[in-house]
Amino acid sequence: MSACFILAANAWMQRPVGFTYNAAAHRAELTDFGAVLTNSTLQVAVLHTVAAAFLTTGALVAVSGHSQGVIMTQQQPMKMAAAEALYRTEQPASFSLVTIGTLDGSKEIWSIRVPGLLSFLATGSFDGRVEGIYDLEAHCRERFGPGDYRPV
């Protein structure tokens, strides 16, 4: 609301509405606050400002998400592999926007992928190596003994 009122004041300076001029006092005096709030200049300014705020926020979320992906891959590689249903180690690894396949990863029926994006999210490099569930499970068995280390 604060931004809206700031933009309303600015819009009024660009296209004054809802006022009369008091010649005795040498000033404009507000007569219709509704006209100020429905000023066409304000309407486009609010849309522009809100869109810019969402775009800026979206960019910052993407940057912080990338940092989180790199840390998650370093600290919990199985979590990254499971989140992306990456069963086999890939270099570079593509990011799946939509995938239809079997739950055990044995068959991918159809997918839409962005080449190298998972590598970038996980390692900071578009050609980085991302460990898959099968290789990570084998490593866990070597390190901790027999068991099922795959996430549910």
Disulfide bonds with the S-S distance in Angstrom:
none
